[in-house]
Amino acid sequence: MSQNEFFLSCPKGLEYLLADEMAGFGMTVARHAPAGVWGQGTLESGYRACLWSRLANRVILHLATVEGRSGDAMYEALKAMAWEEHLHVSGRFRVVFIGQNEAIRNTQYGVQRVKDAIVDRLRKPSGVRPAVDTDDPDITISVRLHRGEAQVGLDLSGESLHKRGYRTEKGIAPLRENLAAALLLRAGWPDMARTGGDLVDPMCGSGTLLIEGAMMACDMAPGLARTAYGFSRWPGHDARLWETLRAEADERAQIGRRTSRSRFRGYDENARVIATAWHNIQRAGLEDRIHVEKQALADFQNPSNASTGLILTNPPYGERLSERKALGPLYETLGEVVRTHAQGWELGVFTGAPELCHALGLRSHRQYKLFNGQLPAQLLLFTVAPENEARVRHPGEPGKVEPRIANPERAEMLRNRLRKNLKQIGQWARKNNIECYRLYDADMPEYALAIDCYGDQVHLQEYAPPKSVDARAARERLGEALAVVPEVLGIDADRLVCKQRQRQAGKAQYEKQSASGRYFTVHEGGCALRVNLQDYLDTGLFLDHRPVRQWIQSQAKGKRFLNLFCYTGAATVHAGVGGARETVSVDMSKTYLQWARENLRLNHLDDRYHRLVHQDCLQWLEAKPGKGERDFDLIFMDPPTFSNSARMEGVLDVQRDHPQLIRQAMARLAPGGVLVFSNNFRRFRLDPSISEAFDVRDVTRQTIDRDFARNPRIHQCWEIRAKA
């Protein structure tokens, strides 16, 4: 079978789970995108995704990428496409249009131009032409406008794939089916089911978590009960292949139901909601597997005979602060009954108010940030065991600052500022799908701190106080911050890492701070990146360069990219995910290059086309270029302010050495290429000779995102091109 390109859409936050799932359909992941993943595979793999994906909303068969800078240009490009291969001249179609730009400012205009192009292509002289039908189309055309391009595809799904067919009645604030499946996957349910564990939901609502869990345990394809798909009346549909796949799925479900040992129980104090759950369970054909009944949370006793299992629930959390405060006793009751009746089990709580989970009396070992519709929420995972019950602080630990509030009035000022920032910057970050951002940067003189959020973990850096500040007073303020930050952000204290940031000199700037080995993965602009908050002074990801990396990603398609002083290769990953045909990354640190190598592998970027070079950048630039070491279309250079590493022959001083570095880098550029030069030396001044020799554009303001707006001197950045 020939290879096709697919785009699978999903709710925000599920992209990396979806990428893992796609491998099971025979798809190769090409790149991530906000709320979706691009992949390659055969038509069979596209059919398998429609039938088996528990996470996707839609499976789009990509047809073409066409000009989208104006309505007329898009119309002409679409009209030139062979629509007769996808739609009969007397057929019916629907257009779904997403995105806008300066020329196409609303989706209705976009829909109209796409419709006109298709109709004009297929219209017969006799007047026969396809019709637009938004209710019952033969095919649905999906067009996604991204910058100057329109990505055109055929929606194979029909209705959104989260609609399995079993839920026609809903409880209060129901979970979508694919979000429920994501929670089960994050909680490790498939592995528990394979070993015969049970699943319990003590506040089950309409039963979605239980039904999705049972379908997983019984190997039931989530799309097996659906009667119609978007490809059903498509001329390219392979009906024989589809029926073969359905028969295979039916056989797997029969075997799964015979062999699964897991049982499923749900409870809710609302009798009407329990009735709805029963109806959903019956429509799913799982009434012999799932038992639900009316029961108050306080009466929960976990009747399962399994020694291990999962309690997974989505308790109410209220949208108003007053409602949330009133829910504290509910979370306390949940923690009490679980600790009493479910020792040795796993607990998962999905909530939009993670701060309420402190009332559970358990320490969470993992948190995942997700969205429940448009509402930001978290899944917190716990092991129910005595050693995980509310953590006891040990006062007087050597070298530690105790989280202690010495001045309540002063601490309340910090608390209010963090809440304000969380509402403003945090909402901005969530809206823009930004997982790692700076929440606070010495906003108040009393608390000279930088507080950065990395997913569900927090990196707090204390700027070293001047000698004029009493050391005891400084420690008191840091102790107040360590008490207030976890409280406001709703995290366990052990998810916060604290360091002191001060000017580094000599070899100290390269020294390892710790040896925890605690790496974890964060996501940025469709890229997966490893960070470590403890072991080094920096974390592996410079947050202030986020806009620069995203710009590189947007410009890299089909280009050769060079990353000098590449650090952990984050900019290289963005270039690779953006479609760079080749990258070269140079750094003298073996540690950082290994880190970069792991980042490349994490994003499925082939090292044959993404080469890492272990060498001092000064020496590499001075040497005669070898094969593949010149004619780069895009170069990024972000040198340190000062470096005297033992592996260097000399000393790097960015103010003194930057004219030579820039000229040498410009010599490696292809005609029409651009060098992005950046550094974070606050007193840096670009040498006038550079502006005389090259076309220089200061883009510093455009590269400072909202979370660094209070600190516009965090870095300086220029685009440098050869003069015309």
C-alpha positions as CSV (number, residue, x, y, z in Angstrom):
1,M,0.0,0.0,0.0
2,S,1.1,3.5,-0.7
3,Q,2.1,5.9,2.1
4,N,-0.2,8.8,3.1
5,E,0.2,11.7,5.4
6,F,-2.3,12.0,8.2
7,F,-3.2,14.6,10.9
8,L,-4.8,13.3,14.0
9,S,-6.4,15.9,16.2
10,C,-7.0,15.6,19.9
11,P,-7.8,17.7,23.0
12,K,-4.9,19.9,24.2
13,G,-2.5,18.0,26.5
14,L,-3.0,14.6,24.9
15,E,-0.6,15.0,21.9
16,Y,2.2,12.8,23.3
17,L,-0.1,10.1,24.4
18,L,-1.7,10.1,20.9
19,A,1.7,9.9,19.3
20,D,2.4,6.7,21.3
21,E,-0.9,5.3,20.4
22,M,-0.4,5.9,16.7
23,A,2.5,3.4,16.5
24,G,0.0,0.7,17.3
25,F,-1.9,1.6,14.1
26,G,1.2,1.3,11.9
27,M,1.8,5.0,11.7
28,T,5.2,6.7,11.9
29,V,5.0,10.0,13.8
30,A,6.3,12.9,11.8
31,R,5.8,15.9,14.1
32,H,3.7,17.2,16.9
33,A,1.4,20.2,16.7
34,P,-0.8,21.9,19.2
35,A,-3.9,19.7,19.7
36,G,-2.7,17.0,17.3
37,V,0.0,14.9,15.7
38,W,1.2,14.5,12.1
39,G,2.0,11.0,11.0
40,Q,2.6,8.8,7.9
41,G,1.1,5.4,7.1
42,T,-1.1,3.5,4.7
43,L,-4.8,3.8,4.2
44,E,-5.1,0.7,6.5
45,S,-3.4,2.6,9.3
46,G,-5.8,5.5,8.8
47,Y,-8.7,3.0,9.1
48,R,-7.2,1.5,12.2
49,A,-6.9,4.9,13.8
50,C,-10.6,5.6,13.1
51,L,-11.5,2.2,14.6
52,W,-9.1,1.9,17.5
53,S,-8.0,5.4,18.6
54,R,-9.1,6.1,22.2
55,L,-7.7,9.6,22.2
56,A,-8.2,11.2,18.8
57,N,-11.0,13.5,17.8
58,R,-10.5,13.3,14.1
59,V,-8.3,11.5,11.5
60,I,-7.6,13.7,8.5
61,L,-6.1,12.2,5.3
62,H,-3.8,15.0,4.1
63,L,-4.3,15.8,0.4
64,A,-2.2,18.9,-0.3
65,T,-0.6,22.0,1.2
66,V,-1.5,25.0,-1.0
67,E,-0.9,28.7,-1.1
68,G,-3.0,30.5,1.6
69,R,-1.7,34.1,1.6
70,S,-4.9,35.4,-0.1
71,G,-8.3,34.1,-0.9
72,D,-7.7,34.3,-4.6
73,A,-4.4,32.4,-4.4
74,M,-6.0,29.7,-2.3
75,Y,-9.0,29.4,-4.6
76,E,-6.7,28.9,-7.7
77,A,-4.6,26.3,-6.0
78,L,-7.6,24.4,-4.7
79,K,-9.4,24.5,-8.1
80,A,-6.3,22.8,-9.6
81,M,-6.7,19.8,-7.4
82,A,-8.2,16.6,-8.7
83,W,-11.4,16.7,-6.7
84,E,-13.0,14.2,-9.0
85,E,-11.0,11.5,-7.2
86,H,-12.8,12.3,-4.0
87,L,-16.3,13.5,-4.8
88,H,-18.9,12.6,-7.4
89,V,-20.1,15.5,-9.5
90,S,-23.6,15.1,-8.1
91,G,-22.4,14.4,-4.5
92,R,-22.7,16.4,-1.3
93,F,-19.8,17.8,0.7
94,R,-19.1,20.0,3.7
95,V,-16.1,22.3,4.4
96,V,-14.5,22.8,7.8
97,F,-12.2,25.7,7.9
98,I,-9.8,26.6,10.8
99,G,-7.5,29.6,11.1
100,Q,-7.1,33.1,9.8
101,N,-4.5,35.5,8.5
102,E,-4.4,39.1,7.3
103,A,-6.1,38.3,4.0
104,I,-8.5,35.6,5.2
105,R,-9.9,37.1,8.4
106,N,-12.8,34.9,9.1
107,T,-13.6,31.2,8.7
108,Q,-16.9,31.8,6.8
109,Y,-14.9,33.6,4.0
110,G,-12.5,30.7,4.0
111,V,-15.3,28.2,3.7
112,Q,-16.8,30.1,0.8
113,R,-13.6,30.2,-1.2
114,V,-12.9,26.5,-0.7
115,K,-16.5,25.6,-1.7
116,D,-16.3,27.8,-4.8
117,A,-13.0,26.1,-5.9
118,I,-14.4,22.6,-5.5
119,V,-17.7,23.4,-7.2
120,D,-16.0,25.2,-10.1
121,R,-13.6,22.3,-10.6
122,L,-16.4,19.7,-10.9
123,R,-19.2,21.7,-12.4
124,K,-20.4,20.2,-15.7
125,P,-21.5,22.3,-18.8
126,S,-25.0,20.8,-18.2
127,G,-25.2,22.6,-14.9
128,V,-24.7,19.4,-12.8
129,R,-22.5,20.3,-9.7
130,P,-21.9,19.0,-6.2
131,A,-24.0,20.4,-3.4
132,V,-23.0,21.7,0.0
133,D,-24.6,19.7,2.8
134,T,-23.6,20.4,6.4
135,D,-25.9,17.7,7.9
136,D,-25.3,14.6,5.8
137,P,-22.4,15.1,3.4
138,D,-20.7,12.3,1.4
139,I,-17.3,13.8,2.4
140,T,-16.0,16.5,4.7
141,I,-13.1,18.6,3.5
142,S,-10.8,20.0,6.3
143,V,-8.7,23.1,5.7
144,R,-6.3,24.4,8.3
145,L,-4.8,27.8,7.6
146,H,-1.3,28.0,9.1
147,R,0.6,31.2,8.4
148,G,0.8,31.4,4.6
149,E,-0.2,27.8,3.9
150,A,-3.5,26.0,3.7
151,Q,-3.4,22.3,4.7
152,V,-6.1,20.5,2.9
153,G,-7.4,17.1,4.0
154,L,-10.2,14.6,3.9
155,D,-11.9,13.9,7.3
156,L,-12.1,10.1,7.6
157,S,-13.9,10.3,10.9
158,G,-17.3,11.7,10.3
159,E,-18.5,12.6,13.8
160,S,-15.8,13.2,16.3
161,L,-14.2,9.9,17.4
162,H,-14.8,10.7,21.0
163,K,-18.5,9.8,20.4
164,R,-18.4,6.0,20.8
165,G,-22.2,5.6,20.6
166,Y,-22.9,4.5,24.1
167,R,-23.5,7.8,25.7
168,T,-26.7,9.6,24.7
169,E,-27.5,10.7,28.2
170,K,-25.1,12.7,30.3
171,G,-24.5,13.2,34.0
172,I,-23.5,16.5,35.5
173,A,-20.3,18.0,33.9
174,P,-19.5,14.7,32.0
175,L,-16.0,13.8,30.9
176,R,-15.5,13.4,27.2
177,E,-14.7,9.8,26.4
178,N,-11.2,10.4,25.0
179,L,-10.3,12.5,28.0
180,A,-11.5,9.6,30.3
181,A,-9.3,7.3,28.2
182,A,-6.3,9.6,28.6
183,L,-6.8,9.6,32.4
184,L,-6.8,5.8,32.5
185,L,-3.7,5.6,30.4
186,R,-1.8,8.2,32.5
187,A,-2.9,6.3,35.6
188,G,-1.4,3.0,34.3
189,W,-4.7,1.2,34.0
190,P,-3.8,-1.1,31.0
191,D,-1.0,-2.7,32.9
192,M,-3.1,-3.2,36.0
193,A,-5.9,-4.7,33.9
194,R,-3.5,-7.2,32.4
195,T,-2.6,-8.5,35.9
196,G,-6.3,-8.7,36.9
197,G,-6.6,-5.5,38.9
198,D,-10.0,-3.9,39.4
199,L,-11.3,-0.4,38.7
200,V,-13.5,1.6,41.1
201,D,-15.0,5.1,40.8
202,P,-16.5,6.3,44.1
203,M,-18.1,9.4,42.4
204,C,-18.8,7.8,39.0
205,G,-21.4,10.2,37.5
206,S,-22.5,8.9,34.1
207,G,-20.0,6.1,34.2
208,T,-17.6,7.2,31.5
209,L,-14.4,6.3,33.3
210,L,-15.7,2.8,34.1
211,I,-16.9,2.1,30.6
212,E,-13.7,3.3,29.0
213,G,-11.7,1.2,31.5
214,A,-13.8,-1.9,30.7
215,M,-13.3,-1.4,27.0
216,M,-9.6,-1.2,27.5
217,A,-9.5,-4.3,29.7
218,C,-11.6,-6.3,27.2
219,D,-9.7,-5.1,24.1
220,M,-12.8,-3.6,22.6
221,A,-12.2,-1.1,19.8
222,P,-13.9,2.2,20.8
223,G,-15.2,2.7,17.2
224,L,-16.7,-0.8,16.8
225,A,-20.2,0.3,17.6
226,R,-20.2,3.3,15.3
227,T,-22.3,2.8,12.1
228,A,-20.9,5.6,9.9
229,Y,-17.6,7.2,9.2
230,G,-16.4,10.1,7.0
231,F,-15.0,7.7,4.5
232,S,-18.1,5.5,4.1
233,R,-19.2,7.3,0.8
234,W,-15.8,8.4,-0.3
235,P,-14.9,7.1,-3.8
236,G,-11.5,6.0,-2.5
237,H,-13.0,3.9,0.3
238,D,-11.7,0.3,0.4
239,A,-14.8,-1.5,1.7
240,R,-13.2,-5.0,1.7
241,L,-10.3,-3.8,3.8
242,W,-12.6,-2.0,6.3
243,E,-14.8,-5.1,6.8
244,T,-11.6,-7.2,7.4
245,L,-10.5,-4.7,10.1
246,R,-14.0,-4.7,11.7
247,A,-14.1,-8.5,11.8
248,E,-10.6,-8.5,13.4
249,A,-11.8,-6.0,16.0
250,D,-14.9,-8.0,16.7
251,E,-12.9,-11.2,17.3
252,R,-10.4,-9.4,19.6
253,A,-13.3,-8.1,21.7
254,Q,-14.8,-11.6,22.0
255,I,-11.4,-13.0,23.2
256,G,-10.9,-10.0,25.5
257,R,-14.2,-10.4,27.2
258,R,-13.5,-14.1,27.8
259,T,-10.0,-13.6,29.2
260,S,-10.3,-10.3,31.2
261,R,-10.4,-10.9,35.0
262,S,-11.0,-7.2,36.0
263,R,-14.2,-6.0,37.6
264,F,-15.6,-2.5,37.6
265,R,-17.7,-0.8,40.3
266,G,-19.1,2.7,40.5
267,Y,-21.0,4.7,43.1
268,D,-22.7,8.0,43.3
269,E,-25.1,9.6,45.8
270,N,-27.4,10.9,43.0
271,A,-29.9,8.3,42.0
272,R,-30.8,10.0,38.7
273,V,-27.1,10.0,37.7
274,I,-26.8,6.3,38.5
275,A,-29.8,5.6,36.3
276,T,-28.0,7.4,33.4
277,A,-24.9,5.4,34.1
278,W,-26.8,2.2,33.8
279,H,-28.3,3.2,30.5
280,N,-24.8,4.1,29.1
281,I,-23.4,0.8,30.4
282,Q,-26.2,-1.2,28.7
283,R,-25.7,0.6,25.4
284,A,-22.0,-0.3,25.6
285,G,-22.9,-4.0,26.2
286,L,-21.0,-4.1,29.5
287,E,-23.7,-4.7,32.0
288,D,-22.2,-8.0,32.9
289,R,-18.9,-6.3,33.7
290,I,-19.7,-3.0,35.4
291,H,-21.8,-2.6,38.5
292,V,-23.0,0.8,39.7
293,E,-25.2,1.8,42.6
294,K,-26.4,4.7,44.7
295,Q,-24.0,5.3,47.6
296,A,-22.7,8.3,49.6
297,L,-18.9,8.7,49.5
298,A,-18.7,8.4,53.3
299,D,-20.2,4.9,53.0
300,F,-17.5,3.6,50.5
301,Q,-15.9,0.4,51.6
302,N,-14.3,-1.0,48.4
303,P,-15.8,-4.5,48.1
304,S,-13.2,-5.7,45.5
305,N,-11.4,-8.9,46.3
306,A,-8.4,-7.8,44.1
307,S,-5.2,-7.2,46.0
308,T,-4.4,-4.3,43.7
309,G,-6.4,-2.0,41.5
310,L,-7.1,1.6,40.6
311,I,-9.5,4.1,42.2
312,L,-10.0,6.8,39.6
313,T,-12.5,9.6,40.1
314,N,-13.4,13.1,38.9
315,P,-14.8,14.8,42.0
316,P,-16.6,18.2,41.8
317,Y,-14.3,21.2,42.3
318,G,-16.4,24.3,41.8
319,E,-15.6,27.2,39.6
320,R,-15.9,29.9,42.3
321,L,-13.5,30.3,45.2
322,S,-16.4,30.1,47.7
323,E,-17.5,26.8,46.2
324,R,-14.0,25.4,46.4
325,K,-13.7,26.2,50.0
326,A,-16.9,24.3,50.7
327,L,-15.6,21.2,49.0
328,G,-12.7,20.7,51.4
329,P,-14.6,18.2,53.5
330,L,-15.5,16.1,50.4
331,Y,-11.8,15.7,49.6
332,E,-11.0,14.9,53.2
333,T,-13.7,12.2,53.2
334,L,-12.3,10.8,49.9
335,G,-8.8,10.6,51.5
336,E,-10.1,9.0,54.7
337,V,-12.1,6.2,53.0
338,V,-9.4,5.4,50.5
339,R,-6.7,5.2,53.3
340,T,-9.0,3.0,55.3
341,H,-10.3,0.6,52.6
342,A,-7.8,0.7,49.7
343,Q,-4.3,0.1,51.1
344,G,-2.0,-1.1,48.3
345,W,-4.1,0.4,45.6
346,E,-3.4,3.3,43.3
347,L,-5.6,6.5,43.4
348,G,-6.1,9.0,40.6
349,V,-7.9,12.3,41.2
350,F,-8.8,14.5,38.2
351,T,-9.6,18.0,39.4
352,G,-9.6,21.6,38.4
353,A,-8.7,22.6,42.0
354,P,-5.5,20.6,42.7
355,E,-5.0,22.6,45.9
356,L,-8.0,20.7,47.4
357,C,-6.0,17.4,47.1
358,H,-3.9,18.4,50.1
359,A,-7.0,17.4,52.1
360,L,-6.5,13.8,50.9
361,G,-3.7,13.3,53.4
362,L,-1.6,11.5,50.7
363,R,1.5,12.6,48.8
364,S,1.1,12.6,45.1
365,H,3.9,11.0,43.1
366,R,2.9,12.3,39.7
367,Q,0.8,15.1,38.3
368,Y,-0.3,15.8,34.7
369,K,-1.7,19.1,33.5
370,L,-4.7,18.6,31.1
371,F,-7.9,20.4,30.1
372,N,-11.5,19.5,30.9
373,G,-13.0,21.3,27.9
374,Q,-11.6,24.8,28.2
375,L,-10.9,24.5,31.9
376,P,-7.4,23.8,33.0
377,A,-7.2,20.7,35.3
378,Q,-4.7,18.2,36.8
379,L,-4.6,14.5,37.2
380,L,-2.8,13.7,40.5
381,L,-1.7,10.1,41.1
382,F,-1.1,8.5,44.6
383,T,-0.1,5.2,45.9
384,V,-2.2,4.4,49.0
385,A,0.3,3.3,51.5
386,P,1.4,4.4,55.0
387,E,4.7,5.8,53.8
388,N,2.8,8.1,51.4
389,E,0.6,9.6,54.0
390,A,0.9,13.3,54.7
391,R,4.6,14.1,54.6
392,V,6.2,15.1,57.9
393,R,8.7,17.9,57.8
394,H,11.9,17.4,59.7
395,P,13.0,20.8,61.2
396,G,16.7,21.7,61.3
397,E,17.8,19.7,58.3
398,P,21.4,20.8,57.5
399,G,21.8,23.2,54.6
400,K,18.0,23.6,54.2
401,V,15.8,26.6,54.7
402,E,12.7,25.7,56.5
403,P,9.3,26.6,54.8
404,R,8.2,28.8,57.7
405,I,6.2,32.1,57.8
406,A,8.0,34.5,60.1
407,N,6.0,37.6,59.0
408,P,2.4,36.7,58.0
409,E,1.6,40.2,56.7
410,R,4.6,40.2,54.4
411,A,3.9,36.6,53.3
412,E,0.3,37.6,52.4
413,M,1.7,40.2,50.0
414,L,3.6,37.5,48.2
415,R,0.6,35.2,48.2
416,N,-1.5,37.9,46.6
417,R,1.1,38.7,44.0
418,L,1.5,35.1,43.0
419,R,-2.3,34.7,42.8
420,K,-2.5,37.7,40.5
421,N,0.4,36.5,38.3
422,L,-1.2,33.0,38.2
423,K,-4.4,34.5,37.0
424,Q,-2.8,36.7,34.4
425,I,0.4,35.0,33.2
426,G,-0.9,31.5,34.0
427,Q,-4.1,32.1,31.9
428,W,-2.0,33.5,29.1
429,A,0.2,30.5,29.2
430,R,-2.7,28.0,29.1
431,K,-4.4,29.9,26.3
432,N,-1.2,29.7,24.2
433,N,-0.5,26.0,25.2
434,I,2.7,27.1,27.0
435,E,3.8,24.5,29.6
436,C,7.0,26.1,30.8
437,Y,7.0,29.8,31.8
438,R,8.2,32.4,34.3
439,L,5.6,33.2,36.9
440,Y,7.4,35.7,39.0
441,D,10.7,37.6,38.6
442,A,11.6,39.7,41.6
443,D,8.3,41.5,41.3
444,M,8.6,42.6,45.0
445,P,11.9,43.9,46.5
446,E,11.2,41.9,49.6
447,Y,11.3,38.6,47.6
448,A,14.2,38.6,45.1
449,L,13.2,35.4,43.4
450,A,12.6,34.0,39.9
451,I,9.9,31.4,39.9
452,D,9.5,29.2,36.8
453,C,6.8,26.6,36.1
454,Y,7.9,23.5,34.2
455,G,4.7,21.5,33.7
456,D,3.8,20.3,37.2
457,Q,7.1,21.2,38.8
458,V,8.5,24.6,40.0
459,H,12.0,25.9,39.8
460,L,12.7,28.7,42.4
461,Q,15.9,30.7,42.2
462,E,16.9,33.1,44.9
463,Y,19.0,36.0,43.7
464,A,21.9,36.3,46.1
465,P,21.2,39.1,48.5
466,P,23.7,42.0,48.7
467,K,26.0,42.1,51.7
468,S,24.0,45.0,53.2
469,V,21.0,42.6,53.7
470,D,21.1,40.7,57.0
471,A,21.6,37.0,56.3
472,R,19.0,35.9,58.9
473,A,16.3,38.2,57.3
474,A,17.1,36.9,53.9
475,R,16.6,33.3,55.1
476,E,13.3,34.2,56.8
477,R,12.0,35.6,53.5
478,L,13.1,32.6,51.6
479,G,11.4,30.4,54.1
480,E,8.2,32.3,53.7
481,A,8.4,31.9,49.9
482,L,9.0,28.1,50.3
483,A,5.8,27.9,52.4
484,V,3.7,30.2,50.2
485,V,4.6,29.0,46.6
486,P,3.4,25.3,47.0
487,E,0.2,26.5,48.7
488,V,-0.7,29.0,45.9
489,L,0.3,26.7,43.0
490,G,-1.4,23.7,44.5
491,I,1.6,21.4,44.4
492,D,3.4,19.2,47.0
493,A,6.5,20.8,48.5
494,D,8.7,18.1,47.0
495,R,7.7,19.4,43.5
496,L,9.6,22.6,44.2
497,V,13.4,22.9,43.7
498,C,15.2,25.9,45.2
499,K,18.6,27.3,44.2
500,Q,20.5,30.4,44.8
501,R,21.4,32.3,41.7
502,Q,24.7,34.3,41.8
503,R,27.5,35.4,39.5
504,Q,29.6,32.4,38.6
505,A,33.3,32.7,38.1
506,G,36.1,30.4,36.9
507,K,35.3,26.7,36.9
508,A,32.3,27.2,39.2
509,Q,30.1,28.1,36.3
510,Y,30.4,24.5,35.0
511,E,30.2,22.6,38.2
512,K,27.4,20.2,38.8
513,Q,25.1,21.3,41.6
514,S,23.6,17.9,42.4
515,A,23.5,14.3,41.2
516,S,19.8,13.5,41.4
517,G,19.5,12.3,37.8
518,R,15.9,13.5,37.9
519,Y,15.2,14.3,34.3
520,F,11.6,14.7,33.0
521,T,9.9,15.7,29.8
522,V,8.2,19.0,29.0
523,H,6.5,20.2,25.8
524,E,6.9,23.4,23.8
525,G,5.4,24.2,20.4
526,G,5.0,20.5,19.5
527,C,8.5,19.6,20.7
528,A,9.3,17.2,23.6
529,L,12.3,18.4,25.7
530,R,14.1,16.9,28.7
531,V,14.8,19.2,31.7
532,N,16.5,18.7,35.0
533,L,15.7,21.2,37.8
534,Q,18.2,20.0,40.3
535,D,21.6,18.8,38.9
536,Y,22.8,22.0,37.1
537,L,22.6,25.7,37.6
538,D,20.4,25.9,34.5
539,T,17.6,23.5,33.7
540,G,18.4,22.5,30.1
541,L,15.8,25.0,28.7
542,F,16.2,28.8,28.5
543,L,12.6,29.9,28.9
544,D,13.3,33.5,27.7
545,H,14.3,32.1,24.2
546,R,10.9,30.5,23.6
547,P,9.9,33.0,20.9
548,V,13.2,32.7,19.2
549,R,12.9,28.9,19.1
550,Q,9.4,29.1,17.8
551,W,10.5,31.5,15.1
552,I,13.2,29.1,14.1
553,Q,10.7,26.3,13.9
554,S,8.4,28.4,11.7
555,Q,11.3,29.3,9.3
556,A,13.1,25.9,9.1
557,K,11.1,23.9,6.7
558,G,13.3,22.5,4.0
559,K,16.4,24.4,5.2
560,R,19.8,23.6,6.6
561,F,20.2,24.8,10.2
562,L,23.3,25.4,12.3
563,N,23.2,25.8,16.1
564,L,26.4,27.2,17.6
565,F,26.9,26.9,21.4
566,C,24.0,24.5,21.1
567,Y,23.6,23.7,24.8
568,T,21.0,20.9,25.1
569,G,19.8,21.3,21.5
570,A,16.4,22.8,22.1
571,A,16.6,25.1,19.1
572,T,17.8,22.2,17.0
573,V,14.7,20.2,18.0
574,H,12.5,23.1,17.0
575,A,14.2,23.3,13.7
576,G,13.9,19.6,13.1
577,V,10.2,19.4,14.1
578,G,9.7,22.5,11.9
579,G,10.9,20.4,8.9
580,A,14.6,21.3,8.5
581,R,16.1,18.9,6.1
582,E,19.5,18.9,7.9
583,T,20.9,20.4,11.1
584,V,24.4,20.7,12.7
585,S,24.8,21.5,16.4
586,V,28.2,22.4,17.9
587,D,29.1,22.5,21.6
588,M,32.2,21.6,23.6
589,S,30.3,20.0,26.5
590,K,29.9,16.2,26.2
591,T,27.2,16.4,28.9
592,Y,25.1,18.9,26.9
593,L,25.6,17.1,23.6
594,Q,24.4,13.8,25.1
595,W,21.4,15.8,26.5
596,A,20.9,17.2,22.9
597,R,21.1,13.6,21.5
598,E,18.4,12.5,23.9
599,N,16.2,15.4,22.9
600,L,16.6,14.6,19.2
601,R,15.6,10.9,19.8
602,L,12.7,12.0,21.9
603,N,11.3,13.8,18.9
604,H,12.1,11.0,16.4
605,L,14.7,13.1,14.6
606,D,17.1,10.8,12.7
607,D,20.8,11.5,13.6
608,R,21.8,10.9,10.0
609,Y,20.3,14.3,9.2
610,H,20.8,16.0,12.6
611,R,24.5,15.9,13.4
612,L,26.1,16.8,16.8
613,V,29.7,18.1,16.8
614,H,31.8,17.9,20.0
615,Q,34.1,20.9,19.5
616,D,34.8,24.4,20.8
617,C,32.7,26.7,18.6
618,L,35.6,29.2,18.3
619,Q,37.9,26.5,16.9
620,W,35.1,25.1,14.7
621,L,34.4,28.5,13.2
622,E,38.1,29.2,12.6
623,A,38.8,25.9,10.8
624,K,38.3,25.5,7.1
625,P,34.8,24.2,6.5
626,G,34.5,20.6,5.7
627,K,31.8,18.8,3.8
628,G,28.4,19.9,5.0
629,E,29.8,22.7,7.2
630,R,28.8,25.7,5.2
631,D,25.9,27.1,3.1
632,F,23.5,27.0,6.0
633,D,20.1,28.8,5.4
634,L,19.6,29.5,9.1
635,I,22.1,29.9,11.9
636,F,21.4,30.4,15.6
637,M,24.3,31.6,17.8
638,D,23.8,32.3,21.5
639,P,27.2,32.4,23.1
640,P,27.8,32.6,26.9
641,T,28.9,36.0,28.3
642,F,32.2,34.6,29.5
643,S,33.8,31.2,29.3
644,N,37.2,29.9,30.4
645,S,36.6,26.1,30.2
646,A,39.6,23.9,30.4
647,R,38.6,22.5,27.0
648,M,39.0,25.9,25.4
649,E,42.4,27.1,24.2
650,G,41.6,30.7,25.2
651,V,38.9,32.7,27.0
652,L,35.7,33.8,25.5
653,D,34.4,37.3,26.2
654,V,31.3,38.0,24.2
655,Q,31.7,41.7,24.2
656,R,35.2,41.5,23.0
657,D,34.9,38.5,20.6
658,H,31.5,38.9,19.1
659,P,32.6,40.8,15.9
660,Q,34.9,37.9,14.9
661,L,32.3,35.3,15.8
662,I,29.6,37.0,13.8
663,R,31.8,37.5,10.7
664,Q,32.9,33.8,10.9
665,A,29.3,32.6,11.2
666,M,28.2,34.9,8.3
667,A,30.8,33.2,6.2
668,R,29.0,29.9,6.7
669,L,25.6,31.3,5.5
670,A,24.1,30.4,2.1
671,P,22.9,33.3,-0.1
672,G,19.7,34.7,1.4
673,G,20.3,33.1,4.7
674,V,20.0,34.7,8.2
675,L,22.0,34.6,11.4
676,V,20.1,34.9,14.6
677,F,22.6,36.3,17.2
678,S,21.7,36.5,20.8
679,N,23.3,36.9,24.2
680,N,22.3,37.8,27.8
681,F,25.1,40.2,28.8
682,R,23.1,43.1,30.1
683,R,25.8,45.7,29.2
684,F,26.3,44.3,25.8
685,R,26.7,46.7,22.8
686,L,26.8,45.5,19.3
687,D,30.0,46.6,17.5
688,P,29.2,49.4,14.9
689,S,31.3,47.5,12.3
690,I,28.7,44.8,12.2
691,S,26.0,47.2,11.2
692,E,28.3,48.7,8.6
693,A,29.1,45.3,7.1
694,F,25.8,43.6,7.2
695,D,22.0,44.2,7.2
696,V,21.2,44.1,11.0
697,R,17.7,44.1,12.5
698,D,17.3,44.4,16.3
699,V,14.4,41.9,17.1
700,T,14.9,41.9,20.9
701,R,11.4,43.3,21.6
702,Q,9.7,40.7,19.4
703,T,11.6,37.9,21.3
704,I,10.5,38.9,24.8
705,D,7.3,37.0,25.7
706,R,4.7,38.2,28.2
707,D,6.2,36.2,31.1
708,F,9.5,38.1,30.7
709,A,8.0,41.5,30.1
710,R,9.1,42.7,33.5
711,N,12.7,42.0,32.6
712,P,13.2,43.2,29.1
713,R,17.0,43.0,29.5
714,I,16.9,39.3,29.9
715,H,18.6,39.0,26.5
716,Q,19.3,40.9,23.3
717,C,18.7,39.5,19.8
718,W,19.4,40.4,16.2
719,E,18.7,39.1,12.8
720,I,21.8,39.5,10.6
721,R,21.8,39.1,6.8
722,A,24.2,39.9,4.0
723,K,23.6,43.3,2.4
724,A,21.8,43.2,-0.9
